[in-house]
Amino acid sequence: MEPEDRQRYLKNLPAVDELLRHPQIQSHLKIFSREWIIGSIRRTLNKKRQAIMISNDPHEAASVSLLPEELLAAVEEEISKASRPSLRRVINATGVVLHTNLGRAPLAAEVCKRLSEIAGGYSNLEFDLVSGERGSRYEHVEEILRQLSGAESAMVVNNNAGAVLLALNSLAEGKEVIVSRGQLVEIGGSFRIPDVMKKSGVRLAEVGTTNRTRLEDYERAINQETALLLKVHTSNFRILGFTAEVSLKDLVALGRAKGLPVMEDLGSGCFVDLSQYGIEKEPTVQDAIEAGAGIITFSGDKLLGGPQAGIILGQKKHLDIIKKNPLTRALRIDKLTLAGLEYTLRLYFNRASAIEKIPVMRMLSCPAEKLKSRVKRLQRKLTGDLSHAFQVSLREEISQVGGGALPLQGLPTQVIALRPLKISAASMEERLRKLNPAVIARVQEGEILLDLRTVAESEERELIEGVRQVLE
Ligand SMILES: *Cc1c(COP(=O)(O)O)cnc(C)c1O
């Protein structure tokens, strides 16, 4: 393109003021400040300018629309984009209960209600209302955690990664920590056990092999430098076949004989034995304490169903050292998380109602039969006038626990499978994702699968409206 053409196009762009004066834009001044609107206009004009600058084809440059109504529409789009919150609610129709990318555990309704009271006002976060003196934020959950788990002492931090870092650093800095090779896991993102150990200032002593580690392997590795025996829950994978792992109980017995504490990173600690709901047996938090672990750590937002947090439980002598570590301040749990955690933990005082009230527990324990009737209802509401737009079928599928917990555990479920007739399944998935609230669904062999296990009943209407909107 000739430079003079380019100049001409650039010159034709209106001035910021000109757009600002337009009544359509002026109407936004009721909600947004002048400066903020000017910012949106500038960003729009800059995008247009750039489109002209980079195009070499005069037709293309000419097609960068400078029509007033289209420019106005572009400014409006910029305004609406910038005014929409980035973090938004979505409907999780994937059936993955602890969906890491969708925020893991949704909180219980009554937890949210009380959380918002704490969020919007003052609280006795670090104030003892009985003595009128300074209190500790950890006291709000310590006693509850002790009662629920049977542990002598408790502490909470931001997340389980922080809990592992803090516990290792407090108990074994500059010393050796023995771990089985089969447990040197990567949890995802940047959490790898060997890396966290290094960052916490301890030296890793690996024992055994990938598939088999015996008690003698630990025993032989113990020396003057050893400070701790560590067991890590291999949350997100399983080694099957010719395997051997040392039980926590045996490790504790060895630790006792050698005067060494045993720590277990449980990953997703759970207070309820889920095997009664057909889910594979996992040691509960109480089991680990009962087996004599000196310290255990686990997440607040995995199977527990609370907010993101790292829970540390164990013997008082170890917890006292952990609590004095200056790192606790860097990993300190904030009041909103603490409120969410305390109220979630309280629900466990009544296990039966915890299963109903805590969304993660409710979703995991929900039988396929119950989902079937919901799916049928959904199907009835979708067919009829929309039957020209898709084929629908109901089918058995598998929901997942997710969150790196119970990787082999499939939860039998009933899904509604939609085969769009006029658009591709991929394009339907994209349209669902761009709704507000977005609907996140699985795509499988030309079909959209909606799994209601992870959809709250209160979200069903929005889900139906979303699907209708996308197909109409
Ligand atoms: C998930 C997990 C972690 C990390 O927990 P976050 O709460 O995500 O920080 C650490 N260890 C194990 C074994 C886990 O499963």
The ligand as a Gaussian input file, in Angstrom:
#p B3LYP/6-31G(d) Opt

LIG

0 1
 C       -3.053000     -31.354000      45.756000
 C       -1.843000     -31.802000      46.464000
 C       -0.910000     -30.872000      46.927000
 C       -1.074000     -29.400000      46.707000
 O       -2.164000     -28.919000      47.415000
 P       -2.727000     -27.448000      47.150000
 O       -3.786000     -27.261000      48.168000
 O       -3.220000     -27.429000      45.749000
 O       -1.597000     -26.504000      47.331000
 C        0.194000     -31.353000      47.592000
 N        0.383000     -32.672000      47.796000
 C       -0.502000     -33.601000      47.356000
 C       -0.222000     -35.049000      47.593000
 C       -1.649000     -33.192000      46.674000
 O       -2.519000     -34.102000      46.226000

